[in-house]
Amino acid sequence: MPTEQELINERKRKLEDLKNLKINPYPYSYDVKENSEQINTSFASLKPEEHSTHQTKTAGRIVGLRRMGRVTFMHLQDENGKVQAYFAEDLMGKDNYKLLKLFDLGDWIGIEGMIFKTRTGEVTVEVKNTQILCKSLRPLPEKWHGLKDVELRYRQRYVDLIMNPEVKKVFRIRAQIFDSIRDLLNKKSFIEVDTPCLQPIYGGAAARPFKSHLNALDMTVYLRISNELYLKRLVVGGFERVYEFARDFRNEDIDRTHNPEFTQIEIYQAYADFNDMMELTEDIYVNAAMKTVGSTIIEFNGHKIDLKKPWKRMTMLEAIKLHAKIDVEQLNDEELFELKNTHKLQKVEGEPTRGKLIQALFEELVEDKLIQPTFITQHPKESTPLCKLSRDDPEVFVERFEPFIAGMEVANGYSELNDPIIQRRLLEQQAEELKQGSEEAHPHDEDFIRSIEYGMPPTGGVGIGIDRMTMIITGQASIRDVLLFPFMKQQEESK
């Protein structure tokens, strides 16, 4: 069996043969009249061996090739599917038919001819004219096995899309999700805005940033971890309903649900609170599911999930009591702190507090049990410095929610803190924690404080993860399956 390099050398020889025949193997354009889906659909009613009088002109990549002497069959694949092409020496002429010997699997060609249906019932183009559009130099993976190596599929997504064209459906749905959200928010009088990705001070989330250097100004800059603080500045400035699809960057985990760069939408609404934002989150999910897959019932990771409203709502303490069988309200601080050792809790940084222990119990013992859509409310004060205190228990909790689906957090929302005196104190505390070594504490952003000193109306905000939303709606268990180019460790490559 020839090696890959031998196959590449053979294709390069054919490339030179085409050039020697004064044929441009890389022409500038081709006038496609119909795609594969249009051809297959429009002529599906033909009877076997029936010919139409319709002449078509289409193009695609050769993904199937059967040479049978003076007759050749090919399958051409375009973005919409495949169509069969029939080449016969007596129809094309001997010299033109000879050119087919210089065509290989993977080449792009254009074809022109009448449409008929074969004896076996396949809609087919009877080719009279053909043109090479791109001579491929590298052979495709062996056709019977396709591209099954999962890591190679992510590294070489272009080959994955060729060999596994059904993968395109996930990314079409992803694009439709964006459209559905824009349509819904625009109808609710929100305005889409842009804020900086490159920031002198990062903030808006508890996360470790990517750090860089701006040569022109000789200053340290960061890739944004969130666009929250900039969007709030816009609310201060008088935009009452704003949203942004944001590419965010966090220098953290890479796993089934995390990628260093990811997409979320952040939405801020003046005169609203976290209850309004929970309802908006439900609306966004339901609308996206109906617009893309036509149902609120989703199959995901072995579970049948129903996205229809209303979603269940529980406080964090209620969820711990139900799923971890721990009644936190009946435990004093000493008894609660002992649970760190009992349950080997890992997510408790620095000095333990009641709030930190509650958060860790929930994250490590409860999250993965929340399968059906569930809002978790009443989070500990320690979880964020950007949220208003709970109206029900301001000593311990803030007015924050996180919805969970299939054990994953899919959004995060607040009744936004707009008291500049409290906000300054909390961010100064965070800045001190940052100095003491906390990798996820917020830096102090004096300009943000200055902005809300001018006055920000009562505001509700939410950030919704688009990647995880796409995972759920399309039934993909890994975030890498909804990112066209997930981040991968660099490999040494031989030339």
Buried (B, 14 or more C-beta within 10 A) or exposed (E): EEEEEEBBEBBEEBBEBBEEEEBEBEEEEBEBEBBBBBBBBBBEEBEEEEEBEEEBBBBBBBBBBEEEEEBBBBBBBBEBBBBBBBBBBEBBEEEBBEBBEBBBBBBBBBBBBBBBBBEEEBBBBBBBEBBBBBBBBEBBBEEEEBBEEEEEBBBBBEBBBBBEBEBEEBBEBBEBBBEBBBEBBEEEEBEEBEBEBEBBBBBBBBBBBBEEEEEEEEEEBBBBBBBBBBBBBBBBEEBBBBBBBBBBBBBBEEEEBEBBBBBBBBBBBBEBBBBBBBBBBBBBBBBBBBBBBEEBEBEBBEEEBEBBEEBEBBBBBBBBBEBBEBEBEEBEEEEBBEBBEEBEBEEBBEEBBBBBBBBBBBBBBBBEEBBBBBBBBBBBBBBBBBBBBBEEEEEBBBBBBBBBBBBBBBBBBBBBBBEBEEBBEBBBBBBEBBEEEBEBBBBBBEEBBEBBEEEBBEBBBBBBBBBBBBBBBBBBEBBBBBBBEBEEEEEEEEE
